[in-house]
Amino acid sequence: MKKYMLKNDFRDFKKGAQFYLIAESEFIGIKEYVLRSGDLKIRLSINDSEFRKNFILLS
């Protein structure tokens, strides 16, 4: 499972918050990512541009 960190404040999360990439999908050229917070309580479903703008790979 890949681990990502927020580069910027995003929605209600502060810069530096960690997330796990649970799933990524592509349908007719539209990519969507599903992430879980570090404590696995919160689920985010975001598009490709939001993902690339706000997240950085940790491991």
Buried (B, 14 or more C-beta within 10 A) or exposed (E): EEEBBBEEEBEEBEEEBBBBBBEEEEEEEEBBBBBBBEEEEBEBEBEBEBBEEBBEEEE
